[in-house]
């Protein structure tokens, strides 16, 4: 190998130059003694020239292939909603992205890409006992997002599974603190309590829980039938109470009206006439009036007059028809 070529590597200040120099020296001594002129103590000039040409050719090919390969390895991209966690020799270097960025091959690497969009996860609590020892199955959904990608990368190993397990545990705790009636009637309040509890637990990880919704609460079929019968009985009781209340109000109104009619016989007679008129208004109708009502409201005379008027009207109509 030429002396100038060796000197360039030997006197280079870059550590890579020293490494290359010692590698070339070892190769020359142990693998190519004839090419470097060490052959029975006699220098071999032709061998040195051949080695120099071969070595330069190999180095050119290696460099020509290595540089594009290293460039391809060093160029990375992250989507608009992602952050890339870059580690340098195992230590946290920083967050890269969105868009394209470059890393130092071998020395640096991208550990993971963290999605910072709002995520939706379904979770449930199966056969969990309420405060009044009723087994229920509760299905819920959580909306959460990563607000600090650095904390998420450094504080928790698998943040997606961690959020799911924390949500399930919190849901079971909430169910155990409430009775079945509270779960069925106060879904929104229970969801808010679970959201606050989960948010406090995930905030140190750089994750926030925005909202939680209770999708369904499933109770045992036998208990469901019993609750249905109880609800039906409750509705019947309410119906009877409403009917009794209506009867009470009606009796009070009639009692008050009777006081008015007691002191005013003319008003009572007018009311009787109005009732009779309403009954006879329909053609061919039959009205049955108690005799006591006839005497008290003088409806007999009124009825006779009404019947006489109808008879006269009927006779007049017959006479008109005969004349025609």
Buried (B, 14 or more C-beta within 10 A) or exposed (E): BEEEBBEEBBEBEEEEEBEBBEEBBEBBEEEBEEBBBBEEEEEBEEBBEBBBEEBEEEEEEEEEEEEEEEEEBBEBEBEEBBBBBBBEEEEEBEBBBBEEBEBBBEEBBBEBBBBBEEBEBEBBBEEBEBBEEBBBBBBBBBBBBBBBBBBBBEBBEEBBEBBBEBBBBBBBBBBEEBBBEBBEEBBEEBBEBBBEBBBEBBBEBBBBBEEBBBEEBEBEEEEEEEBEEEEEEEEEEEEEEEEEEEEEEEEEEEEEEEEEBEEEEEEBBEBBBEBBEEEBEEEEEEEEBEEEBBEBBBBEEBBEEBEEEEEEEEEEEEEEEEEE
